[in-house]
């Protein structure tokens, strides 16, 4: 994601090295494609860039400049699918281990939405990095539509009380939207990829295949997606998850029944597993954990936790603390 930082800083008259220093990253690291940068470092760098730049679109531009064309798997997916709808299942599978697979496509009479989610990685994903991730989505879609392609609007979920619209290169960016999406014309959503895109030298990636009519997500992919949505405070109802996979709620229920699973039991297991982690690894109040895991109130969380573990959340936390000190 930080690969385009130098060009953004040059345009804004900022010293790239000083921005990178905020995250403890050296310029040589960014210039070396094999070097790894911690996600917490990326958060710090995006924050510093936003604070130093006079342009409110700086973090978004950082994502747009990301060298996503260096990811052969994504290039192959974006340039081989017949339309965006058919990208939902393979992209969710490809991103499952990263952000729970939070890609969705929906169309109206004139406009289409390419929805996307952001991972939490157990690190607060602050607003500048959300904006950079949204810019990276635009960069990703340009692999399919060409380098000059522009969405009509990009929505970025923020915690700000009122949405704020900024503009970059003719793209309206709405900071503080209710969700995250690139809005485009329906014609773009159903268009085939540019012919010359298929000429790029790509390696085959057998792990993710283009989705066919009869393909469906594995149980593991469904679990990862639910976990990803839960960690992002997105809806985890049956309808929410079915929509991501582009199927009906009834079809999802039938699929899980064939696996001898129920949707409610999967969600409950994921919530309790995450509750155990939060109770053991953080000092968050139990009421906050209950809210984070989308329980309506603390008593319902306590009942569910006791039903699963045989102890209350406070008893579980006390037992883990005793174990650590023993």
N, C-alpha and C positions, 0 to 999 in steps of 0.2 A: 504493500500500500504506500510505502514511503518512497518508492522509486521515482515518483514525479515531483518530489519536494523541491529539488533545485530549480526546476523551471517555474514553479509557483513562486518561490522566493525571489527569483530574478525579476519576474514581472512586477512583484509588489515592492521591490527595492529593499528586501530583507536579506540579512546574511544567513544562509542556510545552516552553516556550522553552529551558529548560536541557537537556532531553533532546535536542531538535533541534540545539542548539549542539554536541553531541558529534559530529555529522556535518556541521557547517558549514552547517546548513539554517536558514533564517529561518521564523518562524511565518507570515509573509505568503506565503511560497512554498507551504506546505502548503495554505493557504486558496485559492490560485489554481489552478483546475483545469488551466490551460494550461501551468503551469510544470513543467519537467523536474527530476527529482531523480536524481542518479547512483546506480547500484546500490551502489557502495562507500559512499556516504553512508547509504543505507538500512540496510546492514549495521551501520554504526557507531551509528545511532540505535536499532536493535533491541537491540544489545548494551547500550547505555546504559539503555534502558528496563528490560531484565531485571535489570540491576545495581541500579537504583534502586527498583524496585517490590517491595513485600512479598508480592505475589501471584505464585506461579510460573507462572500462566497468562497473564501480562501480554502476552507476545509473541504468543501464540495469539489473544488477544482483539483485538490490534492488527489481525490479519488478518481476523477475523470482522467488524470494523467497517469494513473497506475498502469504498469505494463502487464495487463492481463493477457496479452497475446503470447506471453511466455508460458502460459499454462496450456499445454497441448490438449488436455482432456476437455477443458471448457471450450477451446477453439473448435474441437471436433463436434461437441454437442451443439454449439450455437450455429454451426455451419452445415449440419447434416439433417436437422429436424425439418419436416415440411412446413410446420407453422409453430407459433409459440405455445399453443395448447399442448402439442405433443412433447414439449420440453419439460412440462411440469414433473412427471414421474422421474425421468433420468436426472434432472437437476436436483430434485429432492434427495434422490439416492446419493448423488455425488456430494451434496452439501450436508448430508445427514450427520456425519461425525463432527461437522464444524458448527452448524447452527441449528441442528434439529430438522433441517429440510424445510425451510419456510418460504418456498416459492409457490406462487399461485397466479393464475391468469383468468381473468373474467372479462366479458365483453358486453357492451350495451349496443344501442342502435348506431352510435357514431364513434364512441370512444372505447378503448380497451385499457385494462389495468394490469400491469405486471407487478404483482405484490411481492414483497420480500421482508424478511425479518432479520434481526441482528442478534448475535450470540451474546451471552453475558460473561462466559468464561470465569465466573466467580470474581470478576473485576468490574467495578462500576463502569458501564459503557457510557462515557460522558458525551454530551451533545456534539462537540466537534468531530469525534470519531464516527458518530452516527452519520453526520453529514458527509464525511469522507467515504464511508461505506456506500452511501447512496450514490455518490459520484462514481464509485467503482462499478456499480450496477449499470450505469449509463455506459461506461467504458466497455463492460461486458457485452451489452446489447449492440454496441457499435461493431463488434466482431461479426455480427450477423448482417447489420444494415449498412455498414460502411462508416468511415471515419467522420463524415459530415452529418450523420444522422442526429436528430435532436428529438427528444420527447416533447410533448406539449407542456407537460408540467411534471415536477418531481415532488412528492410528498415525503416529508421526513418527520417521524414521530419525535416530539420533544416534550419536556416537562414544563415548558413555558405556558403561562396562563392564557395567552392570546397568540394565535398564529401570526407569523411575520413572513412576508413575501420578499425575496431578493431575486436578482436576475443575473444569469451568467450566459453569455453567448446566445442570447435569445431563448434560454430555458428559464421558465419561472420555477423557483424553488420555494416551497412553502414549508417554513420551519415552524414546528408546533402543530402539525396535522395529527389527526386521530390515529393514523396508521402510516405505513411506508409503501409507496408505490410509484412507479413510473407510468404516467398517463400518456397514451399514444392513440393514434387513429386506429380504427378497426382494420383498415387496409394494411397497416403495418403488422398487426397481429396475425393476419392470415397470409401475409406475403411470404414467398419463398426466399431463401437466403440469396445474396448476390452470387452470380455464377462464378466470379473470379475468386470468391472466398474459398471455394472447394479446391483451389489449386495450391493452397498452402501446404507445405510439407508437414504432415501430422503423424505422430506415432499412434498406433492403435492402443486403446485402453479397454481391455476385455472386461474390466470390473463393472462398467456402466454401459448398458446397451440402450439404444433408443426404444422408447416404450411402444408396444403394440397394443392393439385393441383389447387383447385378453391378458395383458400384463397387469400385475397388481403388486403393491408394496408388500414386503415381507413384514412379519411381526416385529422384527428388530427395527426396521425403518419406522414403523408406526410408533413404537416406544420412544425412539430418538426424537421423532417429530413432536410428540406430546411433551417430552421433557424440554425441548427447545422452546416451545410455546409457553410452557409454564414459567421457565426462567426469564422470559421476556414479558411476562404479565399479559400475554395474549390469551384469547379464548381457548379453552380445552374441551369444549363440548363435542358431542358426536358430530353435530353439523359443522363445527369449525374444522375438525380434522378431515372429514369427508370432502369438504370443499377444497382443501389443499391438494388432495389427490384427484380432484375432478370427477368424483363419483357421488352417488346419493348416499344418505345416511343408512338407508335400508341395505344397500349393497355392502357397505362397510360392516354392518352388523352381521350379515350373512357370512362374509369373509372371516370374521373373527370367530363366529360360531363353528365354522369348519375347522378352525384351529383349536377348538374347545376353550375359547377365551370369551370374555365379555369386555366391552369397552370400559365399563365402570370399574371393573376389577383391575384393569391395566392402569387406569388413571390413579386409582387409590394406591396401588403398589408403588408407582413412581413418586407420588406425593409423600408417602411414608418414608421411602428411601431418602428423599431429599430432606425431609424433616429430621431424620436421624443425623444426617451430615451437618445441617445447620445447628442442631442442638449440641453436637459434639465439637464443632470447629469454630463456632462464633458465640458471641455473648448477646445476640439479638434477643429482645424480649419475646416470650412465647406468643404474645398477641400479635407481634409483627411477623413472626414466622407463619402463624395461622393466616394472616392477611396475604403474605407473599405466596402461599400455597393455595390461595383462592378459596379458603373456607369462609363461610358467611360470618362466623363468629368463633371465638376461642373454644367454647364448650363443644361445638361440633368437631373441631380439630382434636380436642382431648379425647372425645369418645372414639373417633376413628383411630387415633394413635394407640389407645389402650386396647381396642379390639384387635389390632394387628400385632402389637408387641407384648401385651399383658401388663404394661406399665404406663403411667401418665408421662407427658413430655417432661415435666419437672423432675420426676423420679428417674427418667432415662438420663437427663442431663447430669443429675447429681451422681448417678452411677458411673458415668464416663469420666467425670471430674475426679472421683475417688480412684478410678483405675489409673488415671494419668499420674496421680501423686503417690501411688503405692509402688 
